[in-house]
Amino acid sequence: MPDPDPGESQRIYKEFLDLLPLTLALAGLPPSEPGRYYTEEQIEARAFTLKHAYRAARSVTRECIQRK
């Protein structure tokens, strides 16, 4: 898959940042505690949760925008 042009990369990055608050809310993960370190498995589980929450955030946002 070819790399997107710089303008497209910037748009995708902005979309990600715009959806980040909704993504974190949907993920429902507790905030990290100062001085607490996660194991590799815990990090992978949190990343998996965030990935799926991001997909859900994108889907919900697109559904809301398309409905007029």
N, C-alpha and C positions, 0 to 999 in steps of 0.2 A: 504494500500500500504506500503510495507516494506521500511525502510530507506535505501537509497543507501549507499554503502560502502564509507569510508572516501576518497578514491582515486576518486571515481565517484563524490562525493560532491565537491571536489576540482576542478575537471574538469569543472563541471557545473558552479561553481563560476567564474572560469577563463573565460569561454565563456561569461558569463554575463558581466564581466568587459571589455572584448575585444569588445563587441557589444555596450557598453554604449555610446560612442561618436555618433555612427550612430543612436542609439535609441533616444538620445536627439535631434539630428538634424531632424529626422523624426517626432518627437512629435511636434516640432515647438513652444514649450512653451517659453514665455519670461522668462529671468532670474529673480529670486527673488530680490526685492529691499531691501537694508539694512533697518531694522526697520519695515518692512511691515509684517504683520501677516495675514495668510489666515484663512478663516472660515473652519469649518469641511467639508462643502459641496464643497468648492473650492479645498481642499486637495483631497477629493474623486474624483473630476473631473480630477484633474491633474494626480492622480494615475491611473485612468482608461485610460487616454490618453497615459501615459507611458507604461502601460501593453500592449496595442494594438500596440504601436510603437515598443516595444521589439519583439513582435511576427512577425511584418513585417520585422524588421531588421534580425531576424533569417531566415525567409523565403527567403529574397533577398540574403543573404549570402550563404545559401545552394544552391539556384538556380545558383549563379555565380560559386560556387565550382564544381557543378556537370556538368556544361557545359564545354566541353574541346575542 
